[in-house]
Amino acid sequence: MRKYSWTPAEDKFIEDNYALLGPKKCCEAMGRAYNEVKYRAGQLCVRMYRQKRSAEHHKLAKRGLGAMPGDALAELVAKGILNM
């Protein structure tokens, strides 16, 4: 059975979960078609963000520091505790 209208609960689910789960898992959880979920996410301006990683980020990730906020890393570098 095909659903055509979107409920506020479905919109909230997409807003809260689309970036984390992606369209495939969202459509499975919602019982909607893949393209319906992708299109609705676009209408709601919800996107999956893929960050480009720099070479510096990869170096830090190898050292276990990849998840630190940029400000915290900059502070460690400024204090001379961390060398890039």
C-alpha positions in Angstrom: 0.0 0.0 0.0 1.4 3.3 -1.0 1.3 6.4 1.2 1.2 9.8 -0.3 0.9 12.3 2.5 3.5 12.8 5.1 2.7 13.0 8.8 4.5 15.3 11.2 5.9 12.3 13.0 7.4 11.0 9.7 8.9 14.4 9.0 10.4 14.5 12.5 11.8 11.0 12.1 13.6 12.0 8.9 14.9 15.2 10.5 16.3 13.3 13.5 17.6 10.2 11.8 18.3 10.7 8.1 21.9 12.1 8.5 22.8 9.3 10.8 21.0 6.3 9.3 20.8 7.3 5.6 17.9 6.8 3.3 18.0 3.0 3.1 17.5 2.4 6.8 15.0 5.2 7.1 12.8 3.8 4.4 13.0 0.3 6.0 12.0 1.7 9.4 9.2 3.9 8.0 7.7 1.5 5.5 8.3 3.9 2.7 10.0 3.6 -0.7 13.6 4.6 -0.9 13.0 7.4 -3.5 10.1 8.7 -1.4 12.3 9.1 1.6 15.2 10.7 -0.4 12.8 13.2 -2.0 11.1 14.1 1.3 14.5 14.6 3.0 15.4 17.0 0.1 12.1 18.9 0.6 12.9 19.2 4.4 16.5 20.3 3.5 17.9 17.3 5.4 21.1 15.9 4.0 23.7 13.3 4.8 26.9 15.1 5.4 30.1 13.6 4.3 33.1 15.6 5.5 36.2 15.7 3.4 39.1 14.7 5.5 42.5 16.4 5.2 45.8 14.7 5.4 46.3 16.3 8.8 43.0 14.8 10.0 44.2 11.3 9.0 47.5 11.8 10.9 45.5 12.8 14.0 43.1 9.9 13.6 46.0 7.5 13.6 47.1 9.0 16.8 43.6 8.7 18.3 42.9 12.4 18.1 40.6 12.5 15.1 37.4 13.0 17.1 38.7 16.1 19.0 37.1 19.4 18.1 39.3 21.7 16.0 39.5 24.3 18.8 40.8 21.8 21.3 43.5 20.6 18.8 44.5 24.2 18.0 44.9 24.9 21.7 47.2 21.8 22.2 49.3 22.8 19.2 49.6 26.4 20.5 50.7 25.2 23.9 53.3 23.0 22.3 51.8 19.8 23.7 51.0 18.4 20.2 53.2 18.7 17.2 51.6 18.5 13.7 
